[in-house]
């Protein structure tokens, strides 16, 4: 329970951070049979799939390094499912917002390859 509350808090913090930078929230915790996308945001004409990572320690590379190739594959599959619900396909990218304690969020744009 505590872990899910921390996750929800981290997602809210990341969404607020991105909104102050001009992105608009489209969906939160969007699920498919492949997995879940924490945040889906709009950045001008680009649809942004955001993975939020919270780490209390930076061992093993910290929050950003925890988005493994296996996790990326799940995010890509889930994003494809989301895009299948749209009439037209917008440009897309995958971002990571890494949070550690009270430090400023680390926003990594184009954190990994897109649909190609």
N, C-alpha and C positions, 0 to 999 in steps of 0.2 A: 504494500500500500504506500509506504513512504517513497519507494522508488518511483511509482507512477505519479505521485504528487510532485516529486522533484522533476520528473520528465515534463509534466504539464507546465510547471513553473518555467522550466528552461525554454519550452516552446513558446510560451507567452512572452518571455523576455526577448527571444529571437525575433518573433513577429513584430513586437513593438520597435525593436532596433531597426529592422528592415523598413518598417513603415515610416520611420523618421528619415529614411534615405530615399523615400519616394515610391517604394513598392506598395502594391495593394494586395491585401489578403483575398485569395480566391477560395481556398479550402484548407481545412486543418484535419489532420489524421485521416487522410483519404485511404481507404483500404480496398484491396482486391485479393484474389486468392493467392497472389504472389507475395504480398507484403503490405506495408504501409508507407505512405509519404507523409512526413511530419507537417510540412507546410507547402502549399502551392500558392505562388505569388505572381503578380503581374508587374513586370518592369517595362514600362512603355508598351511596345508590341510583343515583347518576349515573355513567354510563360516560364516561370522559374520553379523547379522542383527543389525543395530545400530539405536537407537532412540536418537535424539539430543534434549535436553531440555535447554531452556534459561529462566532464571528468574532474574529479577532485585532485588528481595528481597527473603529472606529465610523464610518468614512466611509460615506456613503450611508445613514445612519440606523441602522447597526448591525445586530445579529442579528435583532431583532424585525421590522424593516422589510423584511427579506429574504423574508418570507412573503408573496409577491406574490399578486394575484388569480388568476393562473394556477396557482400552487402550491396555493392554497386550493381551487380547483376540483378538482384531482387528489385532495387530501385528502378532500373531500366525497364524491367518487365511490368512493374506496377504503373510506371509512367505511360507505357504503351497502352495499357488497359484504360487509363484515364483519357488519353488522347483519342481512343476509339469512340469515346462518348461525344466528341466535338464534331461539329459540321465541317469546320475548316481547321487545318493544322497550322498553328502559329510557330514562329521560331521558338526553340526551347533551349534551356541550359540547366545544368545541375550545380547547385551551390551547396556549400556546407557552412553552417554557423557553429563554430566551436566555442563552448563556454567553459571557463575554469574559474570557480569561485566568484569573486566580485570583480574580476578583471573585465576590461572591455571585451565585447564579443570579437572573435576573429572571423571575419566574413571572407570566405574563399569562393570567389566567383569562378565559374567553369571548373569546378573541383575535379571533374572527370569527364570522359568523353560522352557525347550525347547519343542520340538514336542511331547514328551512322555506324 
